[in-house]
Amino acid sequence: MMNMKKSKRNRIFAAILAGLIILAMVIPMAMYAFG
């Protein structure tokens, strides 16, 4: 699936990317709910 030579860097990058996607989905919902 993924190249495992740079697994640590890839895992950090994937975690940051997933966090940004989650924030992009959660922030508008939170603003709609609390705003």
C-alpha positions in Angstrom: 0.0 0.0 0.0 2.5 2.6 1.2 6.3 2.6 1.0 7.5 1.7 4.5 11.0 3.1 4.2 9.9 6.5 5.5 7.1 5.2 7.6 7.6 7.6 10.5 7.5 10.7 8.3 4.6 9.3 6.3 2.7 8.6 9.5 3.3 12.1 10.8 2.3 13.6 7.5 -0.9 11.4 7.3 -1.8 12.4 10.9 -1.4 16.1 10.1 -3.4 15.7 6.9 -6.2 13.9 8.7 -6.2 16.5 11.4 -6.6 19.3 8.9 -9.4 17.4 7.2 -11.2 16.8 10.5 -10.7 20.5 11.5 -12.1 21.6 8.1 -15.2 19.5 8.7 -15.7 20.3 12.4 -15.0 24.0 12.5 -18.0 25.0 10.1 -20.3 22.7 12.1 -19.2 24.2 15.4 -19.6 27.7 14.0 -23.1 26.8 12.8 -24.0 25.2 16.1 -22.6 27.9 18.4 -22.8 30.9 16.1 
